Amino acid sequence: MEHRQENRERDERLDQEIDRVLAGDSSAPDDTLTAQLAREFARLAAEQAPRLSNAARAQGLNALRA
C-alpha cells in the first residue's frame, strides 16, 4: 500500500514536470536546444502515445537532457 502512494506521488511530480516542459516554463533565461528537444519529445509523446506512462515519458525527457 505504501508503494502505491509513493508511485502516485512520483507520477504526480512527473506530470507536473511534463506540463512544465510542454508549457515552456524554464528557469534559464535562454531557451537551449536541449529544452526545445525535451519540449518536442513531450509534445509528441502526449500526442502520439496517450497511453504511454508518465514514467516512460519522463525517462525519455531525462535521456534527452543527459
Biopython code that builds the backbone (N, CA, C, O; Angstrom):
import numpy as np
from Bio.PDB.StructureBuilder import StructureBuilder

atoms = [
    (1, "MET", "N", (0.819, -1.186, 0.000)),
    (1, "MET", "CA", (0.000, 0.000, 0.000)),
    (1, "MET", "C", (0.867, 1.255, 0.000)),
    (1, "MET", "O", (0.558, 2.252, -0.652)),
    (2, "GLU", "N", (1.957, 1.171, 0.751)),
    (2, "GLU", "CA", (2.857, 2.315, 0.839)),
    (2, "GLU", "C", (3.505, 2.610, -0.516)),
    (2, "GLU", "O", (3.719, 3.768, -0.874)),
    (3, "HIS", "N", (3.813, 1.548, -1.259)),
    (3, "HIS", "CA", (4.429, 1.721, -2.575)),
    (3, "HIS", "C", (3.467, 2.399, -3.542)),
    (3, "HIS", "O", (3.885, 3.206, -4.373)),
    (4, "ARG", "N", (2.204, 2.082, -3.439)),
    (4, "ARG", "CA", (1.222, 2.712, -4.324)),
    (4, "ARG", "C", (1.178, 4.212, -4.102)),
    (4, "ARG", "O", (1.124, 4.987, -5.056)),
    (5, "GLN", "N", (1.202, 4.621, -2.835)),
    (5, "GLN", "CA", (1.184, 6.053, -2.520)),
    (5, "GLN", "C", (2.449, 6.724, -3.056)),
    (5, "GLN", "O", (2.379, 7.807, -3.637)),
    (6, "GLU", "N", (3.593, 6.089, -2.864)),
    (6, "GLU", "CA", (4.853, 6.637, -3.375)),
    (6, "GLU", "C", (4.812, 6.750, -4.894)),
    (6, "GLU", "O", (5.229, 7.763, -5.457)),
    (7, "ASN", "N", (4.313, 5.717, -5.552)),
    (7, "ASN", "CA", (4.213, 5.745, -7.012)),
    (7, "ASN", "C", (3.259, 6.828, -7.477)),
    (7, "ASN", "O", (3.532, 7.516, -8.461)),
    (8, "ARG", "N", (2.151, 6.984, -6.785)),
    (8, "ARG", "CA", (1.179, 8.013, -7.138)),
    (8, "ARG", "C", (1.797, 9.408, -7.002)),
    (8, "ARG", "O", (1.613, 10.260, -7.871)),
    (9, "GLU", "N", (2.530, 9.635, -5.907)),
    (9, "GLU", "CA", (3.190, 10.922, -5.697)),
    (9, "GLU", "C", (4.251, 11.165, -6.768)),
    (9, "GLU", "O", (4.387, 12.277, -7.279)),
    (10, "ARG", "N", (4.998, 10.120, -7.100)),
    (10, "ARG", "CA", (6.020, 10.247, -8.144)),
    (10, "ARG", "C", (5.370, 10.565, -9.484)),
    (10, "ARG", "O", (5.860, 11.417, -10.225)),
    (11, "ASP", "N", (4.273, 9.887, -9.798)),
    (11, "ASP", "CA", (3.562, 10.157, -11.047)),
    (11, "ASP", "C", (3.056, 11.592, -11.103)),
    (11, "ASP", "O", (3.107, 12.229, -12.155)),
    (12, "GLU", "N", (2.569, 12.102, -9.980)),
    (12, "GLU", "CA", (2.096, 13.485, -9.944)),
    (12, "GLU", "C", (3.243, 14.456, -10.186)),
    (12, "GLU", "O", (3.088, 15.442, -10.907)),
    (13, "ARG", "N", (4.402, 14.176, -9.578)),
    (13, "ARG", "CA", (5.569, 15.039, -9.813)),
    (13, "ARG", "C", (5.986, 14.985, -11.280)),
    (13, "ARG", "O", (6.322, 16.010, -11.874)),
    (14, "LEU", "N", (5.964, 13.789, -11.859)),
    (14, "LEU", "CA", (6.324, 13.647, -13.269)),
    (14, "LEU", "C", (5.326, 14.375, -14.161)),
    (14, "LEU", "O", (5.720, 15.019, -15.133)),
    (15, "ASP", "N", (4.046, 14.281, -13.843)),
    (15, "ASP", "CA", (3.026, 15.017, -14.597)),
    (15, "ASP", "C", (3.307, 16.513, -14.566)),
    (15, "ASP", "O", (3.223, 17.189, -15.591)),
    (16, "GLN", "N", (3.640, 17.024, -13.389)),
    (16, "GLN", "CA", (3.941, 18.450, -13.258)),
    (16, "GLN", "C", (5.169, 18.830, -14.079)),
    (16, "GLN", "O", (5.188, 19.877, -14.725)),
    (17, "GLU", "N", (6.186, 17.984, -14.053)),
    (17, "GLU", "CA", (7.406, 18.254, -14.830)),
    (17, "GLU", "C", (7.109, 18.243, -16.322)),
    (17, "GLU", "O", (7.591, 19.107, -17.055)),
    (18, "ILE", "N", (6.324, 17.278, -16.777)),
    (18, "ILE", "CA", (5.966, 17.206, -18.191)),
    (18, "ILE", "C", (5.151, 18.424, -18.593)),
    (18, "ILE", "O", (5.388, 19.010, -19.650)),
    (19, "ASP", "N", (4.193, 18.810, -17.757)),
    (19, "ASP", "CA", (3.394, 20.004, -18.043)),
    (19, "ASP", "C", (4.272, 21.246, -18.113)),
    (19, "ASP", "O", (4.067, 22.115, -18.961)),
    (20, "ARG", "N", (5.265, 21.325, -17.204)),
    (20, "ARG", "CA", (6.170, 22.479, -17.193)),
    (20, "ARG", "C", (6.987, 22.526, -18.479)),
    (20, "ARG", "O", (7.163, 23.588, -19.077)),
    (21, "VAL", "N", (7.481, 21.370, -18.896)),
    (21, "VAL", "CA", (8.277, 21.315, -20.126)),
    (21, "VAL", "C", (7.417, 21.670, -21.332)),
    (21, "VAL", "O", (7.843, 22.433, -22.199)),
    (22, "LEU", "N", (6.202, 21.116, -21.389)),
    (22, "LEU", "CA", (5.311, 21.409, -22.515)),
    (22, "LEU", "C", (4.946, 22.884, -22.576)),
    (22, "LEU", "O", (4.798, 23.447, -23.661)),
    (23, "ALA", "N", (4.802, 23.513, -21.409)),
    (23, "ALA", "CA", (4.437, 24.926, -21.361)),
    (23, "ALA", "C", (5.623, 25.821, -21.694)),
    (23, "ALA", "O", (5.449, 27.008, -21.972)),
    (24, "GLY", "N", (6.808, 25.266, -21.667)),
    (24, "GLY", "CA", (7.990, 26.057, -21.976)),
    (24, "GLY", "C", (8.501, 26.845, -20.790)),
    (24, "GLY", "O", (9.352, 27.720, -20.951)),
    (25, "ASP", "N", (7.997, 26.551, -19.599)),
    (25, "ASP", "CA", (8.474, 27.233, -18.400)),
    (25, "ASP", "C", (9.889, 26.769, -18.122)),
    (25, "ASP", "O", (10.157, 25.571, -18.024)),
    (26, "SER", "N", (10.771, 27.706, -17.998)),
    (26, "SER", "CA", (12.163, 27.362, -17.762)),
    (26, "SER", "C", (12.769, 28.372, -16.813)),
    (26, "SER", "O", (12.473, 29.564, -16.899)),
    (27, "SER", "N", (13.606, 27.911, -15.918)),
    (27, "SER", "CA", (14.277, 28.824, -15.003)),
    (27, "SER", "C", (15.447, 29.516, -15.698)),
    (27, "SER", "O", (15.913, 30.559, -15.240)),
    (28, "ALA", "N", (15.919, 28.945, -16.792)),
    (28, "ALA", "CA", (17.015, 29.549, -17.550)),
    (28, "ALA", "C", (16.470, 30.665, -18.433)),
    (28, "ALA", "O", (15.397, 30.520, -19.018)),
    (29, "PRO", "N", (17.199, 31.781, -18.539)),
    (29, "PRO", "CA", (16.704, 32.900, -19.349)),
    (29, "PRO", "C", (16.668, 32.600, -20.846)),
    (29, "PRO", "O", (15.806, 33.122, -21.553)),
    (30, "ASP", "N", (17.575, 31.781, -21.334)),
    (30, "ASP", "CA", (17.578, 31.469, -22.762)),
    (30, "ASP", "C", (17.083, 30.046, -22.978)),
    (30, "ASP", "O", (17.260, 29.170, -22.131)),
    (31, "ASP", "N", (16.462, 29.840, -24.127)),
    (31, "ASP", "CA", (15.895, 28.534, -24.448)),
    (31, "ASP", "C", (16.957, 27.720, -25.178)),
    (31, "ASP", "O", (17.295, 28.011, -26.325)),
    (32, "THR", "N", (17.469, 26.720, -24.518)),
    (32, "THR", "CA", (18.530, 25.912, -25.110)),
    (32, "THR", "C", (17.950, 24.875, -26.055)),
    (32, "THR", "O", (16.757, 24.573, -26.013)),
    (33, "LEU", "N", (18.794, 24.344, -26.892)),
    (33, "LEU", "CA", (18.387, 23.291, -27.818)),
    (33, "LEU", "C", (17.866, 22.076, -27.053)),
    (33, "LEU", "O", (16.909, 21.432, -27.483)),
    (34, "THR", "N", (18.489, 21.766, -25.933)),
    (34, "THR", "CA", (18.040, 20.630, -25.127)),
    (34, "THR", "C", (16.620, 20.838, -24.637)),
    (34, "THR", "O", (15.809, 19.913, -24.679)),
    (35, "ALA", "N", (16.310, 22.034, -24.177)),
    (35, "ALA", "CA", (14.952, 22.327, -23.702)),
    (35, "ALA", "C", (13.960, 22.232, -24.854)),
    (35, "ALA", "O", (12.850, 21.730, -24.677)),
    (36, "GLN", "N", (14.350, 22.710, -26.025)),
    (36, "GLN", "CA", (13.472, 22.616, -27.194)),
    (36, "GLN", "C", (13.215, 21.156, -27.556)),
    (36, "GLN", "O", (12.083, 20.775, -27.852)),
    (37, "LEU", "N", (14.273, 20.341, -27.533)),
    (37, "LEU", "CA", (14.118, 18.912, -27.828)),
    (37, "LEU", "C", (13.245, 18.220, -26.785)),
    (37, "LEU", "O", (12.399, 17.392, -27.124)),
    (38, "ALA", "N", (13.451, 18.558, -25.532)),
    (38, "ALA", "CA", (12.644, 17.948, -24.472)),
    (38, "ALA", "C", (11.178, 18.315, -24.633)),
    (38, "ALA", "O", (10.304, 17.467, -24.456)),
    (39, "ARG", "N", (10.900, 19.571, -24.966)),
    (39, "ARG", "CA", (9.516, 20.012, -25.183)),
    (39, "ARG", "C", (8.895, 19.279, -26.360)),
    (39, "ARG", "O", (7.751, 18.831, -26.292)),
    (40, "GLU", "N", (9.653, 19.161, -27.433)),
    (40, "GLU", "CA", (9.140, 18.474, -28.620)),
    (40, "GLU", "C", (8.888, 16.993, -28.323)),
    (40, "GLU", "O", (7.876, 16.436, -28.749)),
    (41, "PHE", "N", (9.798, 16.366, -27.599)),
    (41, "PHE", "CA", (9.599, 14.971, -27.222)),
    (41, "PHE", "C", (8.338, 14.820, -26.375)),
    (41, "PHE", "O", (7.537, 13.917, -26.616)),
    (42, "ALA", "N", (8.158, 15.685, -25.398)),
    (42, "ALA", "CA", (6.978, 15.612, -24.534)),
    (42, "ALA", "C", (5.705, 15.825, -25.340)),
    (42, "ALA", "O", (4.706, 15.143, -25.111)),
    (43, "ARG", "N", (5.730, 16.769, -26.284)),
    (43, "ARG", "CA", (4.553, 17.038, -27.111)),
    (43, "ARG", "C", (4.216, 15.821, -27.966)),
    (43, "ARG", "O", (3.062, 15.397, -28.028)),
    (44, "LEU", "N", (5.226, 15.265, -28.623)),
    (44, "LEU", "CA", (4.994, 14.098, -29.471)),
    (44, "LEU", "C", (4.537, 12.886, -28.660)),
    (44, "LEU", "O", (3.660, 12.138, -29.091)),
    (45, "ALA", "N", (5.131, 12.699, -27.496)),
    (45, "ALA", "CA", (4.728, 11.570, -26.654)),
    (45, "ALA", "C", (3.273, 11.706, -26.234)),
    (45, "ALA", "O", (2.524, 10.729, -26.244)),
    (46, "ALA", "N", (2.875, 12.910, -25.869)),
    (46, "ALA", "CA", (1.488, 13.131, -25.452)),
    (46, "ALA", "C", (0.534, 12.981, -26.629)),
    (46, "ALA", "O", (-0.578, 12.479, -26.472)),
    (47, "GLU", "N", (0.967, 13.415, -27.800)),
    (47, "GLU", "CA", (0.110, 13.377, -28.987)),
    (47, "GLU", "C", (0.016, 11.976, -29.591)),
    (47, "GLU", "O", (-1.076, 11.529, -29.940)),
    (48, "GLN", "N", (1.132, 11.289, -29.715)),
    (48, "GLN", "CA", (1.179, 10.018, -30.430)),
    (48, "GLN", "C", (0.935, 8.794, -29.556)),
    (48, "GLN", "O", (0.507, 7.753, -30.054)),
    (49, "ALA", "N", (1.197, 8.907, -28.283)),
    (49, "ALA", "CA", (1.056, 7.743, -27.405)),
    (49, "ALA", "C", (0.352, 8.137, -26.114)),
    (49, "ALA", "O", (0.987, 8.220, -25.062)),
    (50, "PRO", "N", (-0.947, 8.378, -26.183)),
    (50, "PRO", "CA", (-1.645, 8.840, -24.983)),
    (50, "PRO", "C", (-1.618, 7.836, -23.836)),
    (50, "PRO", "O", (-1.802, 8.213, -22.678)),
    (51, "ARG", "N", (-1.392, 6.567, -24.148)),
    (51, "ARG", "CA", (-1.339, 5.562, -23.081)),
    (51, "ARG", "C", (0.074, 5.336, -22.569)),
    (51, "ARG", "O", (0.291, 4.519, -21.674)),
    (52, "LEU", "N", (1.031, 6.054, -23.133)),
    (52, "LEU", "CA", (2.407, 5.928, -22.666)),
    (52, "LEU", "C", (2.483, 6.411, -21.222)),
    (52, "LEU", "O", (1.988, 7.492, -20.904)),
    (53, "SER", "N", (3.082, 5.640, -20.369)),
    (53, "SER", "CA", (3.120, 6.003, -18.956)),
    (53, "SER", "C", (3.962, 7.250, -18.740)),
    (53, "SER", "O", (4.884, 7.538, -19.503)),
    (54, "ASN", "N", (3.629, 7.977, -17.692)),
    (54, "ASN", "CA", (4.390, 9.170, -17.337)),
    (54, "ASN", "C", (5.835, 8.824, -17.038)),
    (54, "ASN", "O", (6.742, 9.596, -17.350)),
    (55, "ALA", "N", (6.048, 7.684, -16.443)),
    (55, "ALA", "CA", (7.419, 7.285, -16.134)),
    (55, "ALA", "C", (8.229, 7.115, -17.408)),
    (55, "ALA", "O", (9.390, 7.522, -17.461)),
    (56, "ALA", "N", (7.643, 6.527, -18.424)),
    (56, "ALA", "CA", (8.349, 6.345, -19.691)),
    (56, "ALA", "C", (8.622, 7.688, -20.346)),
    (56, "ALA", "O", (9.706, 7.905, -20.888)),
    (57, "ARG", "N", (7.648, 8.595, -20.302)),
    (57, "ARG", "CA", (7.863, 9.924, -20.879)),
    (57, "ARG", "C", (8.962, 10.656, -20.128)),
    (57, "ARG", "O", (9.829, 11.276, -20.744)),
    (58, "ALA", "N", (8.933, 10.589, -18.816)),
    (58, "ALA", "CA", (9.958, 11.266, -18.026)),
    (58, "ALA", "C", (11.327, 10.659, -18.287)),
    (58, "ALA", "O", (12.325, 11.378, -18.348)),
    (59, "GLN", "N", (11.383, 9.349, -18.439)),
    (59, "GLN", "CA", (12.651, 8.690, -18.738)),
    (59, "GLN", "C", (13.189, 9.193, -20.076)),
    (59, "GLN", "O", (14.389, 9.433, -20.214)),
    (60, "GLY", "N", (12.320, 9.351, -21.045)),
    (60, "GLY", "CA", (12.735, 9.887, -22.335)),
    (60, "GLY", "C", (13.223, 11.314, -22.226)),
    (60, "GLY", "O", (14.215, 11.683, -22.854)),
    (61, "LEU", "N", (12.533, 12.124, -21.429)),
    (61, "LEU", "CA", (12.960, 13.508, -21.225)),
    (61, "LEU", "C", (14.326, 13.551, -20.560)),
    (61, "LEU", "O", (15.196, 14.323, -20.962)),
    (62, "ASN", "N", (14.509, 12.727, -19.547)),
    (62, "ASN", "CA", (15.796, 12.698, -18.859)),
    (62, "ASN", "C", (16.908, 12.244, -19.786)),
    (62, "ASN", "O", (18.028, 12.746, -19.695)),
    (63, "ALA", "N", (16.624, 11.308, -20.672)),
    (63, "ALA", "CA", (17.635, 10.848, -21.624)),
    (63, "ALA", "C", (18.016, 11.968, -22.580)),
    (63, "ALA", "O", (19.185, 12.102, -22.943)),
    (64, "LEU", "N", (17.043, 12.772, -22.990)),
    (64, "LEU", "CA", (17.344, 13.886, -23.881)),
    (64, "LEU", "C", (18.190, 14.944, -23.188)),
    (64, "LEU", "O", (19.048, 15.573, -23.808)),
    (65, "ARG", "N", (17.944, 15.131, -21.918)),
    (65, "ARG", "CA", (18.675, 16.153, -21.165)),
    (65, "ARG", "C", (20.089, 15.713, -20.826)),
    (65, "ARG", "O", (20.958, 16.553, -20.594)),
    (66, "ALA", "N", (20.330, 14.421, -20.794)),
    (66, "ALA", "CA", (21.648, 13.907, -20.380)),
    (66, "ALA", "C", (22.703, 14.155, -21.433)),
    (66, "ALA", "O", (23.862, 13.787, -21.244)),
]
sb = StructureBuilder()
sb.init_structure("model")
sb.init_model(0)
sb.init_chain("A")
sb.init_seg("    ")
for serial, (resi, resn, name, xyz) in enumerate(atoms, 1):
    if name == "N":
        sb.init_residue(resn, " ", resi, " ")
    sb.init_atom(name, np.array(xyz, "f"), 0.0, 1.0, " ", f" {name:<3s}", serial, name[0])
structure = sb.get_structure()
